[in-house]
């Protein structure tokens, strides 16, 4: 993208939350990254959220499955499965909205 992203080009706070993993893993196109960063530059709350996720990934990246108690492991799996089931439908709708937003 050759010019700075405008407010209408930027993802919403909700979209930032949904896309934070793509951003942190470098799975966005350069245009998408620019729009994402523009939102972070203008939204202290989302900037703080992304930094919290980045810190969590860094800290938890050192944890091993063996370090979890069986109860903690089951609880984490249950939370993840519930989240995955609830977000499956929303995520596909979000992708379509982003395609419109980013002109693809």
C-alpha positions as CSV (number, residue, x, y, z in Angstrom):
1,X,0.0,0.0,0.0
2,X,1.5,3.3,-1.0
3,X,-0.4,5.7,1.4
4,X,-1.1,5.6,5.0
5,X,-4.3,3.7,6.0
6,X,-7.4,5.8,6.7
7,X,-9.7,5.2,9.5
8,X,-12.3,3.6,7.2
9,X,-9.6,1.2,5.9
10,X,-8.6,-0.1,9.4
11,X,-10.1,-3.2,11.0
12,X,-12.4,-2.7,14.0
13,X,-11.3,-3.6,17.5
14,X,-13.3,-6.8,17.2
15,X,-11.6,-7.7,14.0
16,X,-8.2,-7.0,15.6
17,X,-9.0,-9.4,18.4
18,X,-10.0,-12.1,15.8
19,X,-6.9,-11.5,13.7
20,X,-4.2,-11.1,16.3
21,X,-2.8,-14.6,15.7
22,X,-2.5,-14.0,11.9
23,X,-0.7,-10.8,12.7
24,X,1.7,-12.3,15.2
25,X,2.5,-15.2,12.9
26,X,3.1,-13.0,9.9
27,X,0.2,-14.6,8.0
28,X,-1.2,-11.3,6.7
29,X,-0.4,-9.6,3.4
30,X,1.7,-6.4,3.6
31,X,-1.5,-4.3,3.0
32,X,-3.4,-6.1,5.8
33,X,-0.4,-5.7,8.1
34,X,-0.3,-1.9,7.4
35,X,-4.0,-1.5,8.1
36,X,-3.6,-3.7,11.3
37,X,-0.7,-1.6,12.5
38,X,-2.5,1.6,11.7
39,X,-5.3,0.5,14.0
40,X,-2.8,-0.4,16.8
41,X,-1.2,3.1,16.4
42,X,-4.6,4.7,17.0
43,X,-6.0,2.4,19.6
44,X,-4.3,2.1,23.0
45,X,-6.6,-0.7,24.1
46,X,-5.8,-2.9,21.1
47,X,-2.1,-2.1,21.3
48,X,-2.1,-3.3,24.9
49,X,-4.1,-6.4,24.0
50,X,-1.6,-7.4,21.2
51,X,1.3,-6.9,23.6
52,X,-0.4,-9.1,26.2
53,X,-0.9,-11.8,23.6
54,X,2.7,-11.5,22.5
55,X,3.9,-11.8,26.1
56,X,1.6,-14.8,26.8
57,X,3.0,-16.6,23.7
58,X,6.6,-15.8,24.7
59,X,6.1,-17.0,28.3
60,X,3.9,-20.0,27.5
61,X,6.0,-21.1,24.6
62,X,8.4,-22.5,27.2
63,X,5.7,-24.6,28.9
64,X,5.5,-28.3,27.9
65,X,2.4,-30.5,28.0
66,X,4.2,-32.6,30.6
67,X,4.4,-29.6,33.0
68,X,0.6,-29.5,33.2
69,X,-1.3,-31.4,35.7
70,X,-3.9,-33.8,34.2
71,X,-6.7,-31.6,35.5
72,X,-5.2,-28.4,34.1
73,X,-4.7,-30.1,30.8
74,X,-8.3,-31.3,30.6
75,X,-9.6,-27.8,31.6
76,X,-7.5,-26.1,28.9
77,X,-8.6,-28.6,26.3
78,X,-12.3,-28.0,27.3
79,X,-11.9,-24.2,27.1
80,X,-10.2,-24.5,23.7
81,X,-12.8,-26.9,22.2
82,X,-15.6,-24.6,23.4
83,X,-13.9,-21.5,21.9
84,X,-13.2,-23.4,18.7
85,X,-16.8,-24.5,18.3
86,X,-18.2,-21.0,19.1
87,X,-15.9,-19.1,16.8
88,X,-16.1,-21.4,13.8
89,X,-19.1,-19.7,12.3
90,X,-18.0,-16.2,13.2
91,X,-14.5,-16.6,11.7
92,X,-15.8,-17.5,8.2
93,X,-18.0,-14.4,8.2
94,X,-15.1,-12.3,9.3
95,X,-12.9,-13.5,6.4
96,X,-15.5,-12.4,3.9
97,X,-15.8,-9.0,5.6
98,X,-12.0,-8.6,5.5
99,X,-11.9,-9.5,1.8
100,X,-14.4,-6.7,1.1
101,X,-12.5,-4.3,3.4
102,X,-9.1,-5.1,1.8
103,X,-10.5,-5.2,-1.8
104,X,-10.0,-8.9,-2.5
